[in-house]
Amino acid sequence: MLLSPVFHILGLLLSLLAGAMVIPAIVDYTMGYDDWTAFLAASAITLFFGFGLLLSTRLRADEHLGLRQAFLLTNAAWILIGLFGALPFLLADTGMGLTNAVFESISGITTTGSTVIPVIEAMSPGVLVWRALLQWLGGIGIIVMALAVLPMLSVGGMQLFKTESYETPDKVVPRAAELAGGISLVYGGLTLLWSLMLYSAGLPFFDAITHAMTTLATGGFSTRTMSIGAFDNAYVEWVIIIGMIVGSLPFAHYLAITRGGWSRLTKDPQVRWFFALLTLIAVLITWQLMLSHELRLSESIRLSVFNTVSMITGTGYGSADFGAWGGSATVLLLMCMFIGGCAGSTTCGIKMFRFQVLAANARIQLSRLLRPHAVVIAYYNKRAIPETVIDAVMGFFYLYILCFVVVAALLGLTGLDLETALSGAATSISNVGPGLGDTIGPAGNFDSLSIMAKWVLCAAMVIGRLELFTVLVMLAPGFWRR
C-alpha cells in the first residue's frame, strides 16, 4: 500500500485544523482572556506536524487512492483530528487532563455532544468557540464522507447513493473535492442564516453564532450547562427545532435546490419516512406528558417536539430533564437514539434509508411465504434494490446491535449501573450526546466516569461516526496483506 498520498492529505487536513485554532485565539485575545496563548501554541504544534507531512510526502496528479488507502485515510483523519483537536483543551485553563481533553475533542469532531465540563459557563469564550468549531467542521466532514466516500467504499448499503459518474474508489478524492466546494457554500449560508434567526429570537450575538454552528451540525454543544433550557425562550427553541431538522435532511438535495430542484427533496422516500416517524413519536410523548404530568397542550407540544427532534437527529440539546418523564416517554426517546436522520446529512444512528431497506426485505420474505415460486423484487425510490445493498444493510444492522451490546458490556465492567451503561453505549455509538439516568442524563455530564469508561466511549463514538465497517475492516488481517 502506497502511503504517501494518504499522509499528504492528512498533512493538509492538520494544517487546516491549525488555521482553525487561530479563530478562538483571536476571540480570547479580543475579549481579554489569557487562553489565547494556549490556542496559538496548539496551532503551532498542529501546523508543525501537518506541514511536516506535507513537505515529506507528495500527491502526484496521476496518483489515485486505492480502496484500502481510502479506508485508511478516512479512519486516520478522524482519529488524528480528534487527538490534535484536544490540544487546546489540554493547554488552556480548563482543568482537563489528557483523557478528558481527548474525550471532549472526539465528542466534538464526531458531533456527538457528550461533555466532561461540569460548569460550561466557567470556560473562556475561546474554548466555547473551539467546541462549536469542532462540531461545525465535523459536520462538513461527515456530509462529504457520506456523499462521496462511503458510497464508493460500499459501506453499510451506502452504495445505494453511488452516482453513475463515480463508481470506483479511484474517484474518491476528486469526488470529495468537487462536493466540498458546493457543500461549504450551502452549509456556511445556512449557518449564517440561523445565526441571524437566533439573534433575532433573543439570543446574545455570541450564543447565536455558536448555537447556529452546533445546530446545523446536529452536534449539541451549548454555551450553557443547562443547554437550551437555560434560555427559557420558546422562539429560540422553535428556530433550533427547524435547524436540527434542516441538518438531518440530505444535503445533496440542498445543492439541487440551488439549481431549482425542489422536487428531489419532497419526493425522497427517506425524507417522508423521517417526518412521519418524527410526528408519530412527538404525538405519543405529548400525550404522555399531558396524561402523566398534567401539562398544558402548548407546553407538552413544545417539550415533546424539541426533545424528540434533538434525540432522533442525534443533536443532544436538552430543554428539560426528559429522564424524569418516566414511562413510555423515556423508552421512546431511547429508541430515537438508534434511529437517526437521513443519509447524506450531519446526523447519526442507523439512518432512515436502512430501515426502509429492512422493511422492503421483510415484505419480500412475507410474499415468498405466501407465493414460494414468485419473483419478488425490493424497491427503494422506485428503483430495484440490488442484493448486495440488502446484504450490506442487514450486515450493518446486525453489527450495530452487536457493537451496542459489546460497548454496554465493557461499560458495565467499568462499574457503571445498567441504565448508565446501556444509555451510554446507545448515545456514544449513535453520536447523540446525553444518556439516561442521574450520571450522564440531560442534567448530568460524563466527567464522573472512570478513565477506562471514557476511552471506551471515545472508541464507540469514532466507530459509530464512521459507520462501523469503515473502522472494523481495518482489524481484519487481510486488510494489511499484499
Disulfide bonds with the S-S distance in Angstrom:
none
